[in-house]
């Protein structure tokens, strides 16, 4: 249920399975993806970092102002160098509503 006066942000959390050799190979693309994502007008937060408990995973945390901004990000990412180069990697994500305060 949406509280009046509060917008519904979208949050994506989860992980990407990637071995250390492939991560080294793709590090520059991840850096570029991070910069481009944070520059998107609807991006509130974006973090991709190594998992402290699973060395073969990157933890992902993204937050966008609304569903439209999130969908725009997904479209841009799909055809980006990062999206194309990592299409084969296993991902486990949860997408949820995240209420923004006034």
N, CA, C and O atoms as a DFTB+ gen file, in Angstrom:
408 C
 N C O
     1  1       0.840      -1.174       0.000
     2  2       0.000       0.000       0.000
     3  2       0.887       1.239       0.000
     4  3       1.866       1.304       0.743
     5  1       0.551       2.208      -0.819
     6  2       1.310       3.446      -0.908
     7  2       0.753       4.464       0.070
     8  3      -0.460       4.662       0.144
     9  1       1.626       5.104       0.815
    10  2       1.224       6.161       1.732
    11  2       1.067       7.446       0.942
    12  3       1.950       7.785       0.154
    13  1      -0.066       8.199       1.133
    14  2      -0.238       9.455       0.406
    15  2       0.954      10.374       0.641
    16  3       1.457      10.486       1.759
    17  1       1.404      11.040      -0.443
    18  2       2.517      11.961      -0.334
    19  2       3.884      11.302      -0.424
    20  3       4.909      11.976      -0.328
    21  1       3.901      10.005      -0.606
    22  2       5.182       9.299      -0.715
    23  2       5.256       8.592      -2.066
    24  3       4.294       7.960      -2.502
    25  1       6.390       8.707      -2.707
    26  2       6.598       8.071      -4.003
    27  2       7.124       6.655      -3.803
    28  3       7.746       6.349      -2.785
    29  1       6.872       5.805      -4.774
    30  2       7.352       4.430      -4.720
    31  2       8.654       4.309      -5.507
    32  3       8.638       4.295      -6.738
    33  1       9.743       4.223      -4.821
    34  2      11.025       3.943      -5.454
    35  2      11.100       2.441      -5.731
    36  3      10.304       1.662      -5.207
    37  1      12.058       2.052      -6.551
    38  2      12.283       0.644      -6.866
    39  2      13.695       0.281      -6.413
    40  3      14.652       1.003      -6.690
    41  1      13.812      -0.851      -5.710
    42  2      15.120      -1.331      -5.252
    43  2      15.372      -2.719      -5.833
    44  3      14.499      -3.587      -5.826
    45  1      16.583      -2.899      -6.332
    46  2      17.044      -4.202      -6.788
    47  2      18.217      -4.595      -5.892
    48  3      19.165      -3.828      -5.725
    49  1      18.142      -5.790      -5.321
    50  2      19.244      -6.321      -4.527
    51  2      19.507      -7.756      -4.952
    52  3      18.610      -8.443      -5.440
    53  1      20.726      -8.197      -4.766
    54  2      21.053      -9.574      -5.090
    55  2      22.513      -9.747      -5.417
    56  3      23.369      -9.035      -4.890
    57  1      22.800     -10.707      -6.300
    58  2      24.189     -11.004      -6.619
    59  2      24.356     -11.479      -8.053
    60  3      23.419     -11.925      -8.715
    61  1      25.610     -11.357      -8.499
    62  2      26.060     -11.858      -9.796
    63  2      27.179     -12.853      -9.519
    64  3      28.112     -12.535      -8.781
    65  1      27.106     -14.039     -10.089
    66  2      28.174     -15.035      -9.949
    67  2      29.259     -14.737     -10.984
    68  3      28.986     -14.674     -12.183
    69  1      30.498     -14.555     -10.503
    70  2      31.608     -14.239     -11.402
    71  2      32.915     -14.672     -10.741
    72  3      33.144     -14.393      -9.564
    73  1      33.768     -15.354     -11.499
    74  2      35.045     -15.760     -10.905
    75  2      36.040     -14.601     -10.973
    76  3      35.842     -13.639     -11.716
    77  1      37.096     -14.708     -10.197
    78  2      38.039     -13.592     -10.053
    79  2      38.731     -13.239     -11.364
    80  3      38.988     -12.064     -11.624
    81  1      39.036     -14.228     -12.188
    82  2      39.686     -13.949     -13.473
    83  2      38.762     -13.144     -14.387
    84  3      39.188     -12.178     -15.021
    85  1      37.513     -13.546     -14.447
    86  2      36.567     -12.817     -15.291
    87  2      36.304     -11.417     -14.741
    88  3      36.149     -10.469     -15.510
    89  1      36.254     -11.283     -13.435
    90  2      36.069      -9.963     -12.836
    91  2      37.228      -9.037     -13.205
    92  3      37.004      -7.870     -13.526
    93  1      38.454      -9.540     -13.165
    94  2      39.609      -8.719     -13.572
    95  2      39.470      -8.295     -15.028
    96  3      39.762      -7.153     -15.384
    97  1      39.027      -9.216     -15.856
    98  2      38.875      -8.926     -17.286
    99  2      37.792      -7.879     -17.541
   100  3      37.899      -7.083     -18.475
   101  1      36.749      -7.882     -16.706
   102  2      35.601      -6.998     -16.927
   103  2      35.598      -5.758     -16.025
   104  3      34.641      -4.984     -16.054
   105  1      36.639      -5.559     -15.234
   106  2      36.659      -4.466     -14.253
   107  2      36.426      -3.096     -14.891
   108  3      35.678      -2.284     -14.346
   109  1      37.048      -2.831     -16.025
   110  2      36.877      -1.528     -16.675
   111  2      35.432      -1.333     -17.133
   112  3      34.895      -0.229     -17.044
   113  1      34.807      -2.397     -17.621
   114  2      33.406      -2.292     -18.039
   115  2      32.496      -2.054     -16.843
   116  3      31.527      -1.301     -16.941
   117  1      32.799      -2.688     -15.713
   118  2      32.007      -2.458     -14.507
   119  2      32.157      -1.014     -14.043
   120  3      31.174      -0.384     -13.655
   121  1      33.375      -0.486     -14.081
   122  2      33.583       0.918     -13.701
   123  2      32.775       1.854     -14.597
   124  3      32.139       2.792     -14.113
   125  1      32.803       1.595     -15.901
   126  2      32.033       2.410     -16.846
   127  2      30.532       2.286     -16.565
   128  3      29.807       3.280     -16.597
   129  1      30.074       1.072     -16.291
   130  2      28.657       0.841     -15.988
   131  2      28.247       1.606     -14.728
   132  3      27.170       2.201     -14.682
   133  1      29.095       1.587     -13.721
   134  2      28.822       2.301     -12.469
   135  2      28.684       3.806     -12.728
   136  3      27.733       4.431     -12.258
   137  1      29.617       4.381     -13.465
   138  2      29.586       5.821     -13.763
   139  2      28.327       6.178     -14.544
   140  3      27.650       7.153     -14.219
   141  1      28.012       5.399     -15.562
   142  2      26.824       5.693     -16.379
   143  2      25.530       5.540     -15.582
   144  3      24.602       6.332     -15.741
   145  1      25.471       4.526     -14.732
   146  2      24.266       4.316     -13.928
   147  2      24.067       5.457     -12.950
   148  3      22.961       5.985     -12.834
   149  1      25.113       5.845     -12.247
   150  2      24.989       6.940     -11.276
   151  2      24.646       8.267     -11.949
   152  3      24.108       9.164     -11.301
   153  1      24.951       8.402     -13.239
   154  2      24.621       9.617     -13.984
   155  2      23.169       9.635     -14.467
   156  3      22.677      10.682     -14.888
   157  1      22.483       8.505     -14.414
   158  2      21.082       8.459     -14.839
   159  2      20.251       9.327     -13.897
   160  3      20.442       9.295     -12.682
   161  1      19.332      10.101     -14.466
   162  2      18.557      11.051     -13.657
   163  2      17.713      10.369     -12.583
   164  3      17.434      10.984     -11.554
   165  1      17.306       9.143     -12.784
   166  2      16.458       8.462     -11.807
   167  2      17.191       7.572     -10.827
   168  3      16.555       6.930      -9.991
   169  1      18.519       7.515     -10.904
   170  2      19.290       6.645     -10.011
   171  2      19.514       7.331      -8.672
   172  3      20.045       8.440      -8.616
   173  1      19.108       6.668      -7.595
   174  2      19.328       7.175      -6.241
   175  2      20.555       6.533      -5.599
   176  3      21.300       7.198      -4.878
   177  1      20.764       5.250      -5.856
   178  2      21.885       4.502      -5.277
   179  2      22.310       3.423      -6.260
   180  3      21.488       2.866      -6.987
   181  1      23.603       3.138      -6.269
   182  2      24.107       2.040      -7.095
   183  2      25.394       1.526      -6.473
   184  3      26.344       2.284      -6.280
   185  1      25.422       0.246      -6.162
   186  2      26.599      -0.359      -5.552
   187  2      26.774      -1.775      -6.070
   188  3      25.834      -2.570      -6.074
   189  1      27.986      -2.080      -6.507
   190  2      28.375      -3.444      -6.864
   191  2      29.703      -3.681      -6.164
   192  3      30.681      -2.981      -6.424
   193  1      29.737      -4.667      -5.276
   194  2      30.942      -4.903      -4.473
   195  2      31.131      -6.402      -4.255
   196  3      30.171      -7.169      -4.327
   197  1      32.365      -6.815      -3.989
   198  2      32.611      -8.235      -3.721
   199  2      31.865      -8.696      -2.473
   200  3      31.751      -7.955      -1.496
   201  1      31.365      -9.907      -2.515
   202  2      30.714     -10.496      -1.347
   203  2      31.774     -10.882      -0.321
   204  3      32.781     -11.495      -0.676
   205  1      31.560     -10.530       0.948
   206  2      32.531     -10.922       1.974
   207  2      32.472     -12.418       2.311
   208  3      33.399     -12.953       2.920
   209  1      31.391     -13.087       1.919
   210  2      31.230     -14.503       2.267
   211  2      31.295     -15.459       1.076
   212  3      31.478     -16.663       1.260
   213  1      31.148     -14.937      -0.140
   214  2      31.199     -15.763      -1.350
   215  2      32.171     -15.104      -2.336
   216  3      31.785     -14.155      -3.018
   217  1      33.405     -15.572      -2.429
   218  2      34.397     -14.917      -3.282
   219  2      34.050     -14.928      -4.773
   220  3      34.647     -14.188      -5.555
   221  1      33.100     -15.753      -5.162
   222  2      32.702     -15.833      -6.569
   223  2      31.445     -15.018      -6.866
   224  3      30.776     -15.254      -7.872
   225  1      31.119     -14.058      -5.992
   226  2      29.910     -13.250      -6.197
   227  2      30.189     -11.763      -6.001
   228  3      31.037     -11.355      -5.208
   229  1      29.431     -10.974      -6.765
   230  2      29.361      -9.535      -6.552
   231  2      27.986      -9.230      -5.985
   232  3      26.979      -9.709      -6.506
   233  1      27.936      -8.447      -4.935
   234  2      26.661      -8.022      -4.360
   235  2      26.201      -6.762      -5.071
   236  3      26.987      -5.841      -5.293
   237  1      24.931      -6.723      -5.426
   238  2      24.365      -5.613      -6.185
   239  2      23.258      -4.963      -5.370
   240  3      22.406      -5.648      -4.802
   241  1      23.278      -3.630      -5.318
   242  2      22.223      -2.868      -4.640
   243  2      21.964      -1.619      -5.471
   244  3      22.836      -0.762      -5.612
   245  1      20.762      -1.527      -6.017
   246  2      20.382      -0.398      -6.865
   247  2      19.066       0.173      -6.356
   248  3      18.212      -0.559      -5.857
   249  1      18.912       1.482      -6.486
   250  2      17.652       2.121      -6.083
   251  2      17.359       3.246      -7.067
   252  3      18.222       4.071      -7.367
   253  1      16.124       3.263      -7.562
   254  2      15.689       4.242      -8.554
   255  2      14.431       4.945      -8.072
   256  3      13.666       4.389      -7.283
   257  1      14.215       6.173      -8.547
   258  2      13.107       6.989      -8.040
   259  2      11.746       6.364      -8.296
   260  3      10.821       6.555      -7.506
   261  1      11.609       5.620      -9.388
   262  2      10.318       5.003      -9.703
   263  2      10.519       3.888     -10.724
   264  3      11.633       3.647     -11.189
   265  1       9.438       3.221     -11.059
   266  2       9.479       2.091     -11.993
   267  2       9.965       2.536     -13.374
   268  3      10.717       1.809     -14.024
   269  1       9.548       3.711     -13.827
   270  2       9.968       4.191     -15.148
   271  2      11.487       4.369     -15.203
   272  3      12.118       3.981     -16.187
   273  1      12.071       4.945     -14.166
   274  2      13.530       5.134     -14.123
   275  2      14.242       3.781     -14.096
   276  3      15.266       3.601     -14.756
   277  1      13.703       2.840     -13.339
   278  2      14.286       1.498     -13.274
   279  2      14.207       0.815     -14.641
   280  3      15.182       0.216     -15.093
   281  1      13.049       0.906     -15.296
   282  2      12.883       0.294     -16.615
   283  2      13.832       0.920     -17.635
   284  3      14.406       0.210     -18.461
   285  1      14.003       2.248     -17.586
   286  2      14.955       2.924     -18.477
   287  2      16.368       2.385     -18.251
   288  3      17.107       2.132     -19.203
   289  1      16.729       2.215     -16.988
   290  2      18.051       1.674     -16.655
   291  2      18.210       0.262     -17.219
   292  3      19.249      -0.058     -17.795
   293  1      17.210      -0.568     -17.062
   294  2      17.284      -1.937     -17.570
   295  2      17.460      -1.956     -19.086
   296  3      18.240      -2.749     -19.612
   297  1      16.735      -1.083     -19.787
   298  2      16.865      -1.015     -21.250
   299  2      18.270      -0.568     -21.650
   300  3      18.879      -1.157     -22.543
   301  1      18.785       0.472     -20.990
   302  2      20.121       0.969     -21.319
   303  2      21.173      -0.104     -21.050
   304  3      22.072      -0.322     -21.862
   305  1      21.051      -0.761     -19.917
   306  2      22.041      -1.758     -19.517
   307  2      22.063      -2.957     -20.460
   308  3      23.134      -3.488     -20.755
   309  1      20.917      -3.382     -20.928
   310  2      20.839      -4.577     -21.775
   311  2      21.742      -4.477     -23.002
   312  3      22.339      -5.470     -23.417
   313  1      21.842      -3.284     -23.581
   314  2      22.637      -3.103     -24.797
   315  2      23.999      -2.470     -24.541
   316  3      24.741      -2.199     -25.485
   317  1      24.333      -2.233     -23.278
   318  2      25.625      -1.619     -22.947
   319  2      26.746      -2.651     -23.078
   320  3      26.490      -3.853     -23.157
   321  1      27.982      -2.172     -23.100
   322  2      29.128      -3.082     -23.162
   323  2      29.117      -4.040     -21.967
   324  3      29.395      -5.228     -22.125
   325  1      28.796      -3.526     -20.766
   326  2      28.704      -4.370     -19.564
   327  2      27.599      -5.415     -19.733
   328  3      27.813      -6.595     -19.455
   329  1      26.432      -4.989     -20.184
   330  2      25.306      -5.905     -20.339
   331  2      25.597      -7.028     -21.315
   332  3      25.279      -8.188     -21.054
   333  1      26.200      -6.679     -22.438
   334  2      26.523      -7.683     -23.452
   335  2      27.608      -8.639     -22.942
   336  3      27.497      -9.852     -23.118
   337  1      28.650      -8.097     -22.315
   338  2      29.778      -8.919     -21.858
   339  2      29.425      -9.827     -20.684
   340  3      30.101     -10.830     -20.452
   341  1      28.371      -9.484     -19.943
   342  2      28.016     -10.277     -18.754
   343  2      26.694     -11.018     -18.897
   344  3      26.189     -11.587     -17.929
   345  1      26.144     -11.014     -20.079
   346  2      24.837     -11.639     -20.310
   347  2      24.810     -13.101     -19.867
   348  3      23.774     -13.596     -19.423
   349  1      25.922     -13.779     -19.983
   350  2      26.001     -15.212     -19.655
   351  2      26.120     -15.485     -18.154
   352  3      25.968     -16.632     -17.735
   353  1      26.386     -14.475     -17.343
   354  2      26.604     -14.694     -15.909
   355  2      25.288     -14.937     -15.174
   356  3      24.258     -14.338     -15.484
   357  1      25.355     -15.831     -14.194
   358  2      24.172     -16.141     -13.386
   359  2      23.919     -14.996     -12.417
   360  3      24.840     -14.479     -11.784
   361  1      22.653     -14.610     -12.317
   362  2      22.238     -13.534     -11.425
   363  2      21.095     -14.021     -10.543
   364  3      20.310     -14.886     -10.931
   365  1      21.023     -13.449      -9.356
   366  2      19.914     -13.725      -8.446
   367  2      19.511     -12.385      -7.845
   368  3      20.198     -11.859      -6.970
   369  1      18.400     -11.838      -8.313
   370  2      17.964     -10.506      -7.895
   371  2      16.571     -10.549      -7.283
   372  3      15.747     -11.397      -7.626
   373  1      16.331      -9.625      -6.380
   374  2      14.999      -9.344      -5.855
   375  2      14.698      -7.892      -6.183
   376  3      15.516      -7.009      -5.927
   377  1      13.528      -7.648      -6.746
   378  2      13.096      -6.292      -7.079
   379  2      11.892      -5.978      -6.213
   380  3      10.933      -6.749      -6.166
   381  1      11.944      -4.844      -5.525
   382  2      10.869      -4.509      -4.589
   383  2      10.580      -3.014      -4.595
   384  3      11.406      -2.202      -5.011
   385  1       9.375      -2.670      -4.118
   386  2       9.015      -1.269      -3.914
   387  2       9.724      -0.775      -2.666
   388  3       9.930      -1.526      -1.713
   389  1      10.090       0.485      -2.684
   390  2      10.820       1.088      -1.567
   391  2      10.285       2.511      -1.405
   392  3      10.604       3.387      -2.209
   393  1       9.487       2.740      -0.386
   394  2       8.829       4.033      -0.212
   395  2       9.838       5.134       0.058
   396  3      10.728       4.995       0.898
   397  1       9.680       6.237      -0.673
   398  2      10.502       7.426      -0.459
   399  2       9.786       8.349       0.510
   400  3       8.583       8.575       0.377
   401  1      10.497       8.873       1.463
   402  2       9.909       9.824       2.411
   403  2       9.732      11.194       1.793
   404  3      10.284      11.480       0.731
   405  1       8.942      12.064       2.475
   406  2       8.712      13.415       1.944
   407  2       9.975      14.240       1.962
   408  3       9.961      15.401       1.551
